[in-house]
Structure formats: structure tokens, C-alpha cells
């Protein structure tokens, strides 16, 4: 099915749209619940203001991105790297220089 130069609000449920392609499409304000987007590719996308929760981003690669103001909380970050540096190591180094050791290390170790 092709949709070209149309303005519609779709309500899609229990459907298989795998392999679909979106180019120059406005999906602002769209809501996604219980959606499998594994293996997808996103390029030249405006995701400002996005909020994601309870998502599996294992293996996610983010390159050439503007993460200004991004916030991560309550996330599993084992093996996560920033410019090749383990995030856990970065947080431990930061904690060692800025916070009372026991407080921050307990948070880093999930205690």
C-alpha cells in the first residue's frame, strides 16, 4: 500500500508492518505501545522531546547525535560505552572525586 502526500491519523493494532519504509514523514505526537522495532534503522530523524520507558535498547548504536539535555535514570548500563569508555568506569571515577564514596558506589552497585 502506498500513501503519498496524504494527511491521515492511523490507528493500527495487531498488525504486521515489518519491512515498511517511511521517508519525509511527519510522525510527531505519535504513540507507540508494545511495538517491535528491532533491526530498524533511523537516519536524519528529529527525536527531540522523546520519552522512552521500559524499552530494550541492548546493542543500540548512536552515532553523530545531539544528546544535549538527555537524561538516563534507573537504566542497566553494563557494557555501555561512550567513545569507547565504559560508563560504569566513568561513573566510578566521577564518584571518587565528587561524592561521598559509600553513597554513590552503593547506587552504582544497585544497593
C-alpha positions as a Markdown table, in Angstrom:
| # | Residue | x | y | z |
|---|---|---|---|---|
| 1 | Unk | 0.0 | 0.0 | 0.0 |
| 2 | Unk | 1.3 | 3.4 | -0.9 |
| 3 | Unk | 0.3 | 6.6 | 0.9 |
| 4 | Unk | 1.7 | 9.8 | -0.8 |
| 5 | Unk | 1.0 | 13.4 | 0.1 |
| 6 | Unk | -1.9 | 12.4 | 2.4 |
| 7 | Unk | -2.7 | 13.6 | 5.9 |
| 8 | Unk | -4.4 | 10.9 | 8.0 |
| 9 | Unk | -4.4 | 9.7 | 11.6 |
| 10 | Unk | -3.9 | 6.0 | 11.7 |
| 11 | Unk | -5.0 | 3.7 | 14.5 |
| 12 | Unk | -3.1 | 0.5 | 13.9 |
| 13 | Unk | -3.3 | -2.6 | 16.2 |
| 14 | Unk | -2.4 | -6.2 | 16.0 |
| 15 | Unk | -0.8 | -5.7 | 12.6 |
| 16 | Unk | 2.4 | -6.7 | 10.8 |
| 17 | Unk | 4.0 | -3.7 | 9.1 |
| 18 | Unk | 7.5 | -5.2 | 9.0 |
| 19 | Unk | 9.6 | -4.0 | 6.1 |
| 20 | Unk | 7.7 | -0.8 | 5.8 |
| 21 | Unk | 9.6 | 2.3 | 4.7 |
| 22 | Unk | 9.0 | 5.9 | 5.8 |
| 23 | Unk | 10.6 | 8.8 | 4.0 |
| 24 | Unk | 9.9 | 12.5 | 4.7 |
| 25 | Unk | 7.1 | 11.6 | 7.0 |
| 26 | Unk | 5.7 | 13.6 | 10.0 |
| 27 | Unk | 5.1 | 11.2 | 12.9 |
| 28 | Unk | 5.2 | 14.0 | 15.6 |
| 29 | Unk | 3.0 | 13.2 | 18.5 |
| 30 | Unk | 2.6 | 9.5 | 17.5 |
| 31 | Unk | 2.3 | 7.0 | 20.3 |
| 32 | Unk | 3.9 | 3.5 | 20.3 |
| 33 | Unk | 2.9 | 0.8 | 22.7 |
| 34 | Unk | 4.0 | -2.8 | 22.7 |
| 35 | Unk | 5.8 | -2.3 | 19.3 |
| 36 | Unk | 8.7 | -4.4 | 17.9 |
| 37 | Unk | 11.1 | -2.1 | 16.1 |
| 38 | Unk | 14.1 | -4.4 | 16.4 |
| 39 | Unk | 16.6 | -4.2 | 13.5 |
| 40 | Unk | 15.2 | -0.8 | 12.4 |
| 41 | Unk | 17.4 | 2.0 | 11.0 |
| 42 | Unk | 16.9 | 5.6 | 11.8 |
| 43 | Unk | 18.7 | 8.3 | 9.9 |
| 44 | Unk | 18.3 | 12.1 | 9.9 |
| 45 | Unk | 15.5 | 11.8 | 12.5 |
| 46 | Unk | 14.3 | 14.6 | 14.9 |
| 47 | Unk | 13.6 | 12.8 | 18.2 |
| 48 | Unk | 13.8 | 15.9 | 20.4 |
| 49 | Unk | 11.5 | 15.7 | 23.4 |
| 50 | Unk | 11.2 | 11.9 | 23.1 |
| 51 | Unk | 10.4 | 10.0 | 26.3 |
| 52 | Unk | 11.1 | 6.3 | 26.4 |
| 53 | Unk | 10.5 | 3.8 | 29.3 |
| 54 | Unk | 10.6 | 0.1 | 29.7 |
| 55 | Unk | 12.5 | -0.3 | 26.4 |
| 56 | Unk | 15.1 | -2.8 | 25.3 |
| 57 | Unk | 17.9 | -0.9 | 23.7 |
| 58 | Unk | 20.5 | -3.6 | 24.0 |
| 59 | Unk | 23.0 | -3.3 | 21.2 |
| 60 | Unk | 21.8 | 0.2 | 20.3 |
| 61 | Unk | 24.4 | 2.3 | 18.4 |
| 62 | Unk | 24.1 | 6.0 | 18.5 |
| 63 | Unk | 26.5 | 8.0 | 16.2 |
| 64 | Unk | 26.7 | 11.7 | 15.4 |
| 65 | Unk | 23.8 | 12.5 | 17.7 |
| 66 | Unk | 22.9 | 15.6 | 19.7 |
| 67 | Unk | 22.4 | 14.3 | 23.3 |
| 68 | Unk | 22.2 | 17.8 | 24.9 |
| 69 | Unk | 19.9 | 17.6 | 27.9 |
| 70 | Unk | 19.5 | 13.8 | 27.6 |
| 71 | Unk | 18.8 | 12.0 | 30.9 |
| 72 | Unk | 19.2 | 8.4 | 31.8 |
| 73 | Unk | 17.9 | 7.1 | 35.2 |
| 74 | Unk | 17.2 | 3.6 | 36.5 |
| 75 | Unk | 19.0 | 2.0 | 33.5 |
| 76 | Unk | 21.1 | -1.1 | 33.2 |
| 77 | Unk | 24.3 | 0.2 | 31.8 |
| 78 | Unk | 26.6 | -2.9 | 32.0 |
| 79 | Unk | 28.8 | -2.8 | 28.9 |
| 80 | Unk | 27.6 | 0.6 | 27.8 |
| 81 | Unk | 30.4 | 2.8 | 26.4 |
| 82 | Unk | 30.8 | 6.4 | 25.5 |
| 83 | Unk | 33.5 | 7.0 | 22.9 |
| 84 | Unk | 34.9 | 3.6 | 23.8 |
| 85 | Unk | 35.0 | 4.2 | 27.6 |
| 86 | Unk | 32.9 | 2.0 | 29.9 |
| 87 | Unk | 30.2 | 4.2 | 31.5 |
| 88 | Unk | 30.5 | 2.2 | 34.8 |
| 89 | Unk | 34.2 | 3.2 | 34.9 |
| 90 | Unk | 33.3 | 6.8 | 34.2 |
| 91 | Unk | 30.7 | 6.9 | 36.9 |
| 92 | Unk | 33.1 | 5.3 | 39.5 |
| 93 | Unk | 35.9 | 7.8 | 38.6 |
| 94 | Unk | 33.4 | 10.7 | 38.9 |
| 95 | Unk | 32.1 | 9.3 | 42.2 |
| 96 | Unk | 35.6 | 9.0 | 43.6 |
| 97 | Unk | 36.2 | 12.7 | 43.1 |
| 98 | Unk | 32.8 | 14.4 | 43.8 |
| 99 | Unk | 30.6 | 12.4 | 46.2 |
| 100 | Unk | 30.9 | 10.6 | 49.5 |
| 101 | Unk | 32.2 | 7.2 | 48.4 |
| 102 | Unk | 29.7 | 4.9 | 50.1 |
| 103 | Unk | 26.6 | 6.8 | 48.8 |
| 104 | Unk | 27.5 | 6.8 | 45.1 |
| 105 | Unk | 29.2 | 3.4 | 45.0 |
| 106 | Unk | 26.1 | 1.8 | 46.6 |
| 107 | Unk | 23.9 | 3.3 | 43.8 |
| 108 | Unk | 26.3 | 2.1 | 41.1 |
| 109 | Unk | 26.3 | -1.4 | 42.5 |
| 110 | Unk | 22.5 | -1.4 | 42.8 |
| 111 | Unk | 22.4 | -1.5 | 46.6 |
